[in-house]
Amino acid sequence: MSTATKAFEMKGVSKTFRFFSLNDISLDLEPGQIMGLVGPNGAGKSTTIRLLMGLLTADAGEIRLLGHAMPDQSAAAKLDVGFVSDDMRLFQHLTLAQHMDFVAAIYPGWDAAYAATLLKRFGLRAQQPVKGLSTGEQAKALLLLALARRPKLLVLDEPTSGLDPVARHELLTEFMDVLRDDSRSILFSSHNTLDVERISDRISFIDRGRVVAASDKEDFLERWRRVQLRLPADQPAWALPEIVACERDGGLATLTVDGFSDDWLARLDAPVQQVQRMSLEEIFVATVMHSRQVQEAQAQ
């Protein structure tokens, strides 16, 4: 993949089902970057990924995966794409070694030495039957089978879903160690913002079938703030575009701000008591709630 070829591009992609629709999805990922696709359950994350992977056909829009038009050129594209989904299942009656042999026979890029390294790093045993693996170990096994192919793009659809907090932390820690060894493009979907925040360079928020915000992770964290200040109880709230929400408790006002800067604070010209950074989860919730309010207002 040349530096000019994006890991993937989605332009104006839409898909309509009976009770759900994906609307005008436009996303792209540069080589070597990691994108976190964050959304509530049912927001459209898996539908977006299935369209990207050619498992569904879009009603409108354009999709390119590693430079290949989807779904027409999906066979060529998937040779260099590793895909792991939370609904994938291993063959319970086979050993992990048998799974590895099967994948190696299909994909010429299989790296046996790297697979052996991942076995040790993930604490897995090749000869153990899959039915004896815990849920967390099976998730690691699926990652191993995808990573050892040395794909140019790794697509992970809720890979930590169903894991307990300890298993999820362990899996992500091992996963991050692996990523330090090799630069690849990754699309990682989850409703868990802590997982996404740990590994992602870029973040895209999706809700009700729409991308409601997309930016570099650091940009999100830098421009969002919660500002507390004292105001006369009868003073009306500001109508500034950067203020996403305003909560009043007597003379205390708490502003949720998207577009914070020292210059903006100076223009506010008010006695500020406290300025707080926001976590990615808080930013995600504020973004989704504001987007829903705007959509509801437009619908009236």
Order of alpha helices (4+ residues) and beta strands (2+ residues): beta-beta-beta-alpha-beta-beta-alpha-beta-alpha-alpha-alpha-beta-alpha-beta-alpha-beta-beta-alpha-beta-beta-beta-alpha-beta-alpha
